[in-house]
Amino acid sequence: MNVQTTAFRPATRTEAKPLIGLYAESGNGKTWSALLLARGFVGPNGKIGMIETEGGRGEANVGREPVGQYLVRPIRGNFSPVEYGNAITEAENAGLDALIIDSASHEWEGAGGVLSMAADNQAKGTKGVLVWQQPKITHQRHFMLRLMQTSIPLVIVCMRAKYPMEQVRNSKGEMEWARSKTLEPKQADDILFEMFVHGWIDAAHKLHVTKYTLPELANVIVDNEPVSIETGRRLAEWAKGGTAPASPRATEGYAADPAGSPPNAPRQVAESEPADDFSVTDMDAELAGAAERGTTALVDAWGKIPKEHRTVLKAALDRRHKVRALEVDQAKARN
C-alpha cells in the first residue's frame, strides 16, 4: 500500500523562492549589485552566503556598508555541476537567508564544467549526441534542479557575459562576421528561462531587465536603474505575499522602451498587459520542432518569433536549434 505523503493545500507566494539572474561584462558591478539586493532582502541581521569562484574577488566587499558581513564557500579548480550542487546543499545546511552564486559561468565553461566534460568525451572518441548527453544530464540534475528546488528564500545567480560574434550581411550583400549588439550570459542557453527576473548590468551599474516572469515584478526590480538595498526590501515584501511599494521610476510606465534605453534593451511589460514571458518556453519548443524539419523550417519559424523575445531565444537558436537543423539537413542529404 502506498502511503500518501503530500496533499493539496492553498497556494501561497511564500513558497515561490525568487531566483534572480544578473549578468554583465567584467567590472560592471554584478557582485556588488547582488550583495545589495541580498542585504535589502534579508535585512541588517540576515545571513548572506556566497558560492565564490572568482579567486577571492567575491570577498573584496566584506565589511563594506551597507552590506556588512557575509559568508563565503569557495570553489577552486573543479567547477563541475556536482561541486556546485554540493555547495548549494551546504548553503541550505548553513541556514542562509540568501545565497549568491558568483559566478555560475564556471559551471558551464570552467575546468571540470559542462563544456570541459563534453570536450573530454570527444577526446575519448565519443561521437554524436552522446558527447553532450551525460554532461547535460549532470548539469540539469546537480545544478539546475538544485537551484529550482532549494529551500533558501532568495538565490541570486551571477554570470559573466559577452557580445558574441555573428554573421551579418554587409552593404554589398555579402556575409561577414560582426560583433553582436546583444549581450549574452556565459551559461547554458536555457538557464534564463528558470529565473523570476533576469537582466544585464551596464558600465554605469544600471540593470536592464530582459525578463519579468510576472508583470508586477516591474514595480519591484525596476528596469534602467541600479540595484539597491531598497530593491531587495521591495522583493522581500513581495515574497512575503505583500504588495511592494513601487519605486518612483516604476510609475513611469512600461508599455514602451524608456527614452535613452540602450539599443538592445527589451520592451518592458506594463502591469495591465498579459505576461507574455510565459510563452517563451512554448516558442523555444516551436523552434525545436522546426529544427527537426531542417534549416529552412527553422529560418521560417525564427521569422515568426516576436522581436521582443529574440534576445532570450537567440542563444538557444545558435547553440542548439541551428546545430540540430544542420544535422537533419545532413541526414536528408545522405538519404
N, C-alpha and C positions, 0 to 999 in steps of 0.2 A: 504494500500500500504506500502510495506517495504521500508524504507529509507536506501540507501547504505551508510555505514559509513567507509568502507575501500575500497582500490583499490590496484591493483598490482603496484609495483614500482621496480626499480632496487635494487637488494640486495646490502647491504653494511655491511662490517665487524664491523662497529661501533655499530651495533645493537646486535652483539653477545657479551654479557657481560660475561667475564671469570668467571667461577665458579671453584675454586681450592680446593681440599681436601688434608689436611695434617693430618696424624695420627701417634701416637708414644706412647711408654710407658712413664710413668711419669718421668719428669726430663730431657728428651732428647731435649727440646728446641722448641716444636711446636709453643708456644705462641710468642716467640721472632722471630722465622722464619717468622711467619705470619705478625708480625709488620714490619719487614724489607721489606718483599715483598710488603706490603701495602704502606709504605713510598716511596719506589722506584717507585711505580706505580703512586701515586698521586703527587709526588714532595714535596719540602720542605714546601709549604704553603697549600697543600691539606688537606681535612678534613677526618680523620680516626675515625671510631667509632667501639666499641666492645660490643657485647652482652656477658656479663661476668657472668659465672655461677659457678666459682671456689672459691667462698667465699672471693673475693677480690684479689686473687693472680694475676688475669689478670691486675691489676692496679700497680703491683710492678715495671714495667718498665717505668712508665710515667716520662718524662724528660730525660730519658737516650738517649744519642746521638748514632746513627744519627736519631733515631725515633722521639724524642721530645715529643710533647703533642698529646693526643688523647682523644676522648670522650668515656664514658662508660655508658651502660644501664644494670644494674644488673638484674638477675633473681634469686630469692631466694624462696625456699620452694615448689613452684608449677612449675614443669618443663613440663607442658602439651604442646602439639603441638600448641594449641590456644595461649598460652602465648608467645611462640617463634614467632608465626605469628604476634601477636600484636607488638612485639619488632622490627620485620623487617619493619612493617608499620611505626613505629616511626622513624626508621633509614632513611627511604625514606623521611619522612616529615622533617627530620633534614638536608636534602640536603647533605648527606655524599658522598664522592668521593670513599670510600672503606669501606667495612664492614667486620669485623672479628667476627665469632661466636666461642666462646671459653668457653665451648665446646658444640658440638651438641650431645654428648653421653648422656647427661642428658635427652634430649628429648625422648630418647629411653628407658633408664634404670633407670632414676631418679624418685623421688617422683612425682606422677601425670603424668609420661611419659607413653609411649605406653605399655611397659611391665606391669606397675602398673595398667593401665586401663584393660588389659586382665586378670590380677590376680583378680581384683575386680569383673569382670564378672563371673569368675569361683567361687568365694566366694558366689555369688548370686545364684549359681546353673545353670548358663548358660552352655550349652554343645556344642560340635562340632565346626563348622565353625563360629558360632555366637559369640564365645569367642573373636575372633580376628577381626570380621567384622568391627565393629564401630571404634575400636582403629586404625586399618589400614586406614580406610576412613578418620578419623580425621588427621592422620599423613600425608597422601597424600594431603589433601585439605588445611590444615593450615600451614604445614611446607614445604613439598617438592614443592608444586605448588607455594608458595610464593618465595622460593629460585629461581625457574626456571623463574619466570616472573617479578622479581624485576627490577626496573629501576636503581639500584645502579651499577655504572660501574664495580666494582670488588667485589666479595664476596669470602672470604676465610673461609672454614669450617674446624675447628679443631676438632679432635676426639681422645678420649682415645683409647688405643689398648691393645691387649693381645695375647699371644700364647695359643690357646685353646687346650684342651686335645682331642685326637683322638685315635681310636682303630687301632692298627697295629699288624702285625704278627711277632713274635719273631723268633729267630734262630731255635727253636724247632717246628715251625709251629703253635704255639698257639697264640690266640688273646689276646692282653693286651693293657692297656691304656698307652699312652705316650704323652709327650708334643709336639705339632705340631711345625714344623720349619717355619711355615708361620704366620706372624703377621697379625691380622685381626682387623679392627676398630670396636669399640663398637657402632654400629648403625644398621639400617635396612640393610638387605643383598643386596638391590638393590640401595643404595644411591650412590655408586661409579659410577654406570652407567651414572649418570647425570653430573659428573664432566668433565671439559675440560681436566684437568690434576689432577692426584692424586698420592700420594706416601707416604712412611713411612720414619721417621727420626730416625737415629741410635744414639747411645750414643756419637758419635763424631760430632753430629749435621749435618751429611750429609743426603741429601734427596735421596731416592731410588725410582725412578718413577715406578709405576705399571700400568700406562695408559697414553698414549698420544692420544687424540681424533683426532688430525691432526698431521701428521709426522713432519711438520715444527716446531711444538712447542718443539721438542727436542733441537732446537737451542735457545730456549727462556728460558725454565725451564730445566736446564741441570741435567741429572742423575749423581749420585755419587759425588755431590759437595754441600756445604752448600747453602741454600737460602740466598740471599744478597740484598742490595739496587740495585745493578746492575741487578739482576734478575727481580726485579719489573720494572726497566726502560725498559728492553727489552720487557717485557709483555705489558707495556703501548704503546710502539711503534708499536707492532704487533696489539694491539686492535684498534689503530687509522687507521689501514689499511696499515701501512708501513711494511717494511722488517727489522726486528730487527737485529742488528749486532750480529753475533754468538759469544758465549763465546769461549775462547781458547780451552776448553775441548770439545766443541760441534763439532770441526773439526776432532776429533779423530776417528769418525765413530761409527755407532750403529748397525752394522749388526750382532754383536755377543756380548756376555757379556764381559765387560772390565775385564782385569786381576785383580784378587783380589776382585771381587764382592762378596758380601755376598751370602750364599747358596740359599737364596730364592729371590734374585734379578732377575727380569724378563729379557727376551731377549728384547733389545731395537729395535726400528723401524728406519731404515735408511730413509732419505728423498726420495730415489728412490724407496722404497718399497711401496706396497699398504697399505692403512690404515686399517689393519686387525681388529682394535678395533671396527670398525663399525659393525662387525659380532658378537660381544659378546652378544648383545641383542637377536640376532637370535639363538645363541647357548643356551641361557637361555630358550628361547621358546621351543627349541627341547627337553631340559631336562624336562620342564613342561609337554610336550606332552607324553614323555616316562613314567613319573611318573603316568600318568593316566592309563597306562597299567600294572603298578606294579613294584616291586623291580627288578625283572630280567631284564625287559626292561630298567629300569633306569641305572642299572650297565652297560649294554651293551652300552647305549648312552654316559655315562661318559667316557667309554674307548675310544670313538671316538673323544673326545674333545682334541685339541692340548694342549700340556703341558704348553705352554706359556700363555694360557688363564685360566688355572685352579686356579691360585691364586685369581683372581677376582670372579670366579664362585663357589669356594669352600663353601663360607658361604651360598650362595643360595641353594646349594646341601644339606648341613647339616640341615639348619633351615626350608627349605620349601619343596624341592622336595622329600627328604627321608621320611619326615612326610606324605606327600600325597601318596607316593607309598605304605607305610605301611598301610594307610587307605584303599587303593584299595585292597591290599592283604587280609586284614581282611574282607572286604565286600565280596570278592570272596569266602573266607572260609565259611562265614555264608550262602552263597547261595549254 
